[in-house]
Amino acid sequence: MTNDIIIYSTQVCPYCVAAKNLLKNKQLEYREIKVDKDPEERAKMIEKSGRTSVPQIFINGTHVGGFDDLSAKVRNNELQDLLVE
């Protein structure tokens, strides 16, 4: 079974790039949804996360938050709890 990782992002967002790089370094694949040119996807992101900022990261249906939230999970060894083996 593979992990379902979704990153809502925009084209010009340094935190989005940082989040994608962190996941790549962990050898985790993700699906990116760019919301800067797609108002429907932006609305879905806001509805799902309750936030308007990017990135918004979801791992296996759990809202992680933004880059700071993701990096905190890595630092605190909590990322593995969200991943399937």
Phi, psi and omega in degrees: 000140180253161179279144176257098182246124180239133174239117170275127186215176170235166184294321183248085183210106182296329179288329176294316178298317180298318180295317179295319178296320179299315180294320177298317179297332177273004181058041178251130177275149181217163174248127182259132175241113181275123186257357183290334180241013182225090183300330179293316178292323177299317179297319177297317180300314181296318180296317182287323188257336186076010182234153179254349183273159176241154359282158167240126189242133177236132177237116181050044177086352180264129177285116179274321183117215181263195182299315181300320179294317179296314182293328176295320178297321179294312180301322183269011181055038180254351182297319181303330180296335182268347186264149173271147182285000000 
